[in-house]
Amino acid sequence: MTTLLRLLWPYLHRHRRVLFLALAMMVFVDLLAYVIPWTVGYVTDSIYPVINEVGSMRRLVIVSVLLVLTALVRGAVVHGMIRAYWYCAESTVRDLRDALYRKLQHLDISFYDHARTGDLMSRATYDIQILRNVIAFGIEHRVRIIVISVTVFVLMLIQDLTLALAVYVVIPLFGTLIIRYSRRLRSATVEQQQEMGRMNTHLQENITGVRVVKAFAMEEAEIQRFTERNATMLTRDLAAALPQAHLNPLLLMVDGVGALILLVVGGMQVINGGMTLGTLLSFISFLAVMGFPLRILAFNTSLINQGRGAMERILEIINSPDQHRHNLGTLTAPLQGAIRFDKVSFGYNQNTPVLKEISFDVAPGQRIGLFGLTGAGKSTLISLIPRFYAPTSGTILIDGHPVQEWEMQHLRSRIGTVLQETFLFSATIRENIAFARPEATDQEIHAVARHAQLHDFILSLPRGYDTLVGEYGVGLSGGQRQRLAIARTLLQDPQILILDDCTSSLDAVTERKIQQQLRLLMEGRTTIIIAQRLSTLTMADRIIVLDGGTIQDVASHSQLMQRNSLYRTMYQKQEV
């Protein structure tokens, strides 16, 4: 519990006053609970034996009224306590969820190269939910377990030292059982949460790739795979529940042993006249109060262990290095668009370089094409310009300054990128186009849509620009998604424009129309073009030929047609 609170405290301390108020109300409620055992002893010893005497009935009525008032006060305070705990819980997990989402936005691209989306979703939902439950009632239960156990023991000692020690002789056994099964719960809980992440990953991948599944008629095979994964999840769940199932009856047995000791030792004292019957009944009532900690201890131990595992999984992301450690630059001057690669090498791992000693210069406003077969390193090269990755060696300069001297957000805001894989948000067409500039006017949005040859299509839709785009752009053709992505980038009005095979999904007629608009839009902007269709590369002033991560040639289209056999062969095949 201490470890979990230490991990949670940076997010919990903002709401500590509400938490302490809830704890204070909880202690007050429990103190009122001790009125009942005291009352039982008092009534048994002081009222029942003299019930026929004058004033005894009045005292019984007064005690009864006090018990009713105590119950009403406890009810009101419990209401406030529960609201305070839940406010603290919901507020804390809101802050934690914000911190996690903020971190996910700032993590390096390299983090997502290896991360599993389903596992990240599990941490942001399932693990957060566990922590909410820990704060809402896990902390309360653990504190009540401690407070009630200690308070009842002290009150028993005050009433009868010998009997209290006799009842609590089972405490060492009690503690040993808790420690033993807590370790088992901790291990089983970690495996359970990891398996939950794997199952969510499987589910997310299947839903995302459902068209591929149906295209290959693999529905039954996928059902079988999920059934196996779900069975593994069941095994992990049962493994996490088993220690709790073992611990609960053992605790109840310990409780039964305590009750047996109480009845035998206390009963003998009553028979021998060493203790009043009221005191014995008071002890029995105190033992009943101890029933609450015993009933919830196993569940609480499991919940605390789950919470610790969840917090560690979340902190694993929050404490991961992010792009801020690279964002040491402060330069925010307007970009002119000059780009220089000086002996730049890069590899996603040290043993497999993707780019080797790349050097070239791009003047402001110049258009550069990148040509190479699949795996030549074209997309990797352009990802170095907006600092998605850092070069392994060499230097990249923009306007004569190394890229690391530029403030990262400023640099990326001035580089427009249309990627080969177009991603659209589940929002309206207007919102998707205006993603980089939410304040853009309708006139500006319509203008870039016209440039992307998309305006007429949008107007043909029943709701026009307010049409909702399905998840991942479902409902639009591949060409329409790419045109929308082009419009989104053009609205950004960048100084450097990167087109990563952005016309690959267009038919030849539409491609020629967009090429005509792109020639006008490229004016005054440094543009880097990657295209599988080499006709698109004819718009470039120079074309860099990449092969095996190295530059094999740099020339214009006409020059490459004359002297580069690979380029000429590929161009002629596409012209056939």
N, C-alpha and C positions, 0 to 999 in steps of 0.2 A: 504493500500500500504506500509506503514511504517513497519508494522508487517511482511509482506511478504519479504521485502528487508532485514530485520534483520535476518530472518530465512535463506535466500539465501546467505547472505553476506560471510559466511565461504567458500563458493564455488565460489562466484562471484568475490571476491576481487582479486584473481589471475589475472583476466582479466579486472580489473578496468580501466586501462589506455585505453584499446580499448573502453570500455563503455563510459568513459568520452569524448574520441574523438568523438564517435558517437553522444553523447549529444551536444557537442560543434557544430558539423556540423548541427545538427537539429535546434539549436537556430539560427545559421547563416542563414539557409534556411528560417526560419520563419521571421527573420528580413527583409530578402529580400521581403517577401510577403507583408510587410507593405508599400513597395514602390508603389504598385498599388493603394491603397486608396489615398495616398498622391498625386500621379500623376493625378488621376481623379479630385481631388479638384483643383489642380494647373491648369490643362488644362481648366477646366470649368470656373474658375475665371480669369485666366491671359492670356489665349491664344484665346479661342473661342470668347470672346467679341471683341477682336481686331484682328481677323484673317486676315483682309484685310490690316492691317498695315505692313510696311516693317519689315522684320525680324521675323514676327510671324510664317510663314510657316517653316522657318528654325528651330525655337525653337520647333515646333511640330515634325519635322523630328528627331531632336536630342532626344527628349523625347521618340519617338517611337523606335529609335535605342537602347536607354538605356533600354527600357522595354524588347526588344529582347535579349540584352546581359544579362540582369538580369535573364531571363528565361533559357538561356543556362547555366549560372553559377549555378543556382538552380538545373538544371537537373544533372550536373556533381557532385555537392555536394551531392545530394540525392542518386546518385549511390554509392558513397563512404560511405554514412551514412548507407544505407541498408546492404552493405557488412560488415561493422563494427558491426552492431547489430547482424547479423546472425553469424558472427564469434564468437562473445561473447556468444551468446546463445548456439551454438553447442559445444563450448569449455567447457562451464560451465556444461551443462547436461552430457557431457562426463565424467567430473570429478565427478559429482554427481552419475552417473551410476556406475562408478568404485568404489566409496565409498559404494554404496548400495550392489554391488556384493561382495566386500571384506567383508562387514558385514555379508552377508548371508553365506559366507564360514566359518565365525568364530562364528556364533551363536551356542548356546548349542543344542545338540540333542533334549532336552526337548522342545525347541521352536518349532521344526518341528513336535512334537507329536500332537500339537494343531493347527498349522498353516494350512491354505488352500492354496494349490499350485496356484490355479487360481487367488486368491486374491493377492498373492505375484507377480505373473506375471503381473497383472493389475497395480500394483504400479510401477513395473520396466519398463513398456511400456507406458500405457495410462497416468499415472500421470506424468511421465518424459516428455512425449510429451506436456502436458499442460504447464509445466514449461518452455519448450523450446519456446513455443509461447509467454508466458509472457515476457521472456527476449528479444525475437526477435522483438516484436512490442507492447507488453502490457506496458512495462516501457516507451517506446517512446511516446505512445499515452497519457499515464497519465501525463507525464511531459509536453507534448505539450498542453494538455487541460489546465493545470495550467498556463503555460507561456503565451499562447495566450490570455486566459481570462484576466490575469493581465495586459499584455502589451496593449491590445486593450483598456481596461478601462483607463489606464494611458494616452494613446494617445487621447482618447475621451475627457478626462478631460482637456488636454492641449488645444484642439480645442474649446471646449465649455463646461464649468463646469455644467451649468444648464441642458443641454440636456443629458450629460453623466449620471448625477445622476438620471434623469427621466427614462432613458433606463434601468439602473442597479437597479432600485427599486425592480425588480422582483427577484433579486439574493437570498434573504432569502427564497422565495418560492422554487426556484431552488435547494438550498442546502437541504431543508427539504425533498423534493422528493427523492433526491439521498440517504440520510441517511435511509429513510424509506424502500426503495426498496433494498438497499444494504443488510440490515438485512435479508430480505426475500430471496434474492439471496444466501446469505451465507448458510442459513439453507438448502435450496433446493439443492445447489451444493454438500454439504456433503452427503446428502441422495443419490444423483445421483452417486457419486463416489463409495459409499459403495455398491450400487446395481450393478454397473459395476463389482466390485470385485466378487460379488456372482454369476453373470452370467458367468464370465470367469471361476470360479471354476466349475460350472455345465458343461460348455463346455469341460474343460480339463478332468474332470472325465469321461465324456461320451466317448471322443475320446480314452482315455487310456483303458477304459473298454469296447470297442466296440465289442470285441469277446464274452464277457459275454452277452451283449445286444442281439447280434445275436443268441447266443446259446439258449436263452430263448424266442426268437421271440418277443422282446419287443421294436422293432423299433418305432412302432406307438405310444406306450405309452411314449417313450422318446421324440418323436416329440411333443406330447401334453404337456409334462412337460416343454420342452424348449419354446414352444409357450407361455405358461403361464408366464414363467420367462421373456421372451422377452416383453410381454405385460406390465409387471411390470416395466421393464426398460424404455419402452415408456412413462409410466405414470411419472416416475422420470424425464425423459428428458423434458417432457412438463411442469412439475412443475418448473424445472429450467429455462425454456424459458419464462414462463408466466410473471414473474416480469419484465423481459427485454421488453417483448411485451407491458406491461402496461407503463413502464417508457418512452420508445421512443416517443410515441405520446404526452405524457404529456410534455416532453422536447420541442417537436416541437411547442406545444401550447404556452409554455413559450416564445419560440423564436418568435412566431407570435405576442404575446402581446408586446414584446420588439419592434418589427417592427412597430406595430400600434402606440405605444407611440412616436417612432421616427418620423413617418410620420405626426402625429397630432401636437406634440409639435414643431418639427423642421419646419414643413410646416408653422405653424403660425408665427414662428420667421422669416422665409424667407419673408412671406407676409408683416409682419410688419417692415421689413428692419433690424431686429436685427441679421440676419445671412445671409451669402451669399449662393447662390445655390450650389456653389462648396463645401462649408463646409458640407452642408446637404448630397450631393452625396458621399462625403468622409465618413460621418458617415454610410451611407447605405452600402458602400463598406466594412467598418470595421465590420459591422454586418454580411455581407456575409462571411468574414474571420472567424467570430465566429461560422459559420455554421458547420465547421469541428468538433470542440469539442462537439457540441450538437448532431451531427450525431453518433459519436462513443462512447459517454459517457456511454450509457446503455451497449453496448457490452463490453467496457473496464472494467466497473464495474463487469460484470459477469465473465470476464476472470481473473481479479485480485482475485476474490473470489474463483474461481476454482483453481487458482495457490496456494492460501493460503491453501486450503483444501488438494491439492496434496502434498505440501511441508510438511504439518503436518503428512500426512499418511506415507510419506517416512521417515521422522525423527523419527516416531514411531518405525521403524525398526532400523534405524541407532543408535538411542539412547538406544536400548534395551541392557541389560547386555549380555555379550558374554563370551566365554570360556577364554578370556584373564584375567578375574577377578579371575579365578581359577588357571591360569598358573603362579603361583608364584615360582615354582620350577626351579632350575638351574642345577640340576644334569644331566650330559650327558655322564656318563661313559658307557663302553660297558656292555651289559646285559649278565648275566650268566643264568638267567631264573628261579631263585628260587621265588616261589609265596607263600604267606601266607595270609589267611583270618583269622582275629582274632575278633570273635563275631560281624560279619558284619550283619547289618540289612538295609533294603532299601524298600521304597515304592514310587510309582509314586505320591501318595498323602498321607497325614499323617494318614488318617483314614483306609487305606487299605495297610498294609505291604505285600510285595511280598516275601522278604527274612527275616528270623528271626534268629538272633544269629548264623550265619554261621561261622564255624571254620574248617580249614583244611590246610595242608601244601603240597606243591609240590616241590620236589627236582629238581635241574637243570637237564634237559634231561629226566625227568620222563614223562610218558604218563598217563593222567587222563581222565577217561570217566565220563560223566554226564548222569544219567538215571533218568527219571521221566515221569509221565503222562503229558499230555498237561496242561499248567498252573502251573506246579510245580516250575517254576522260573529259568529254565536252561539258557535260552537266556538272561534273566535279569542279572544273575550271571556273565556271561562272558562279558557283556557290561560294567561292573564295572572295569575290568582290564585295558582297554585302556582309562579309565576315560571319557567314554561317559556320565556317571552319577556319582555323588558323593554319597557315602554311607550315610544313615541317621545317623547311629552310627557304631562304630567299626572301625577297621583299616585294610587296605590292604597294604601289604608290598611286594616289588619286590627287590630281592637281599638284603633284610634286611632294605630297606629304604621305608618309606611310599610313596605311589604313588604320593601324592601331592608334594613331594620333587623332583620328576623327571620333567625335562623340557618336556612339553606335546608333542610337535612335535617330539622330539627325542624318547620319549617312544612309541608313536604310530607308528613311522617309523620302530621300531624293533619288533613290534607285527603284525604278519600276520593273517588276518581274512578272512575266506571264509564263508559268511553268507548263511543262508537258502534261502533267496530271492536274487537271483543273478541279479545284475544290470550290464548291458553293455552299453557303450556309442555308439552313432551314429558315428562310426569311423571304421577304418580297424581292422582286427583281430590282426595284428601286434601292432597297437596302443593300443588296449584294453589289450593285454598281457603286454605290456611295460608301462602301466599306472603309476605304482609306480617307475619305473626306465626308463624314456624316453631315456636315453643314452645307454641302453643295446644293445649289438651287436646281429646280426641275429643268430649267433651260440648259444648265451645264450637263446634267445627266442625259437629257435627250440628245445633246450635241455629240457626246462621245458614243452614244448608242448608234447614231447615224454613221459616224466614222467606222464603227465596227460592223456596219451592215445589219443591225439588229433592230432598229427603231420600228420599221414596218411590221416585223414579226410581233413585236411586243404589243403594238397597237391592235393587232388582230386578235389578241387574247381578250376574253370577256372582261377581265379586270385590269387590262393594260399593265402599267408599271406596278400596280398593287397586287399582281398575281404572285401567289406563294410558290416558291421553288421547293420541291421536295428535298429530303435529305440527300446530300451528295449530288444535288442537281437532278434528281430523278424527275422525269417529266419533260426534260429538255434533251434534245439530241446532243451527240458529242460535239458537233459543229456549233450548235447554239450555245453550249456551255463555254466553249473556247472563245466565241465572240463576246460573250458576256464578260469573261475574264479579261479580254483585251480592252473592253470599254472601262472596266474597273481600273485598270492600270493607266489608261489614258487620262482618266479623271484625276489621277494623282499628279499628272503633269511633271514627270520626273526629268532630271537632267541627264540621267543615264537610263537607257531602256534596254532590258534584256528579254529577248524573245526565245524561249526554249521550246522549239518545235511547236509553236503555238498555232500553226495552220494545218497540223497533221490530220485533223478530223474534218477538214472542210473539203467540199467537192471542188473540182478544178475551176468552175465558173466563179463560185464565191471566193475562192482563194485569190483569183486574179483581181476581183473587185476590192478585196481587203488590201492586197498588195498596192493597189493604186492609192488607197488612203494612207497606208503605212508610209509610202514614200514622202507624202506631204508631212505626216506627223513626225517623221524622223529628222526633218530639217531642224538644225540647231541642237539636236540631241545626239549624244554619243550612244550608239546602238550596237549591241552584240546579238547576232542572230545565229541560232542553231536550227537547222531544218533537215528533215529526212528528204524532202523534195528539194532537189538542188536548184530548181527554178527560183525558189525563194531566195537562195543565196546570191542570185544575180543582182539583187538590190545592194549588196555590200560593195564598198570601195575596195576592200581587200578580203581575202579568204585565207584563214589559217588551216592548214591540213594537219590534223593530229593522227598519230599512229603509235599505239603502244605507250601512250602517255608522253610522247615527245613531239616536237614540231618538226614535221618533215618538209613543209614548204609554206611559203607565204607569198601570195600573188593575187592578181585580179582574176575574175572568172575567165576571161579570154586567154590570159597567160597560162592558167592552169590547164585549160583545154588543150593547149599546145604541148606543155611539158610534163604534166603529171598524169601518168597512165591510170592510176586508181581513180582520180577525180573524173577523168574523161570517160572511163568505162562505166562508172556509176551514172553519170549524166546521160550517156547514150542509152543505157538500159531504161531509164525513166522516160526518155523521149519516145521510145518505141510504142 
